[in-house]
Amino acid sequence: MQLTTSDFYRILRRRRRRPAVWLLVLAAFAAAGGVPGMGRAPAQVPLSMSVLQDLPAVSVGVRPLPDAAAGFGLEAEACRERMQAALAGSGVRLVARPQPGVPELRVTIRLARVRGPSHLYAVDLELVEIVTPRRTLSGLATIPATTWSRSAIGIANGPDTVLQALDGLLERFVRELAGAQPAKPAVE
């Protein structure tokens, strides 16, 4: 049976599972390669097809954290500050607030308590841009769409583990952003 990421999130929303079941679900997803960030590596995209090529600026956004985040010690502002710090040296201009035409690098964090201080977490980092569909949509000229995304899941006993997962995704974004930029001609 092939498990998908949507299956994982559906199961994650059910909170009345036993800890052994959570570990079994996590292991099944990792083994099946159905969880982004675990299992199979994404296919390599040629430079000419990278959505990160010539990215002029981004704003950062943190989706509302789940209720469990407060008791877990995870704060949206800490996530936002980490995102801004990681992007500061990336070469892409940071915009303080979302603006029309500026893509948003958005993080979504999900938590589900397993046992004691342990929580199952999922961290999604995605680049959301306004795009124009090729097909005609009545009343819609442009729509927001995720053009780049990476995810990580795991079990954490405190917010540091979740923030480290976010840091890893941010490092990956910065690395892919740098690799997507065309080589500058050497000046002689």
Secondary structure, 3 states (H helix, E strand, C coil): CCCCHHHHHHHHHCCCCCHHHHHHHHHHHHHHCCCCCCCCCCCCCCHHHCCCCCCCEEEEEECCCCCHHHHHCCCHHHHHHHHHHHHHCCCCEEECCCCCCCCEEEEEEEEEEEECCEEEEEEEEEEEEEECCCCCECCECCEEEEEEEEEEEEEECCHHHHHHHHHHHHHHHHHHHHHHCCCCCCCC
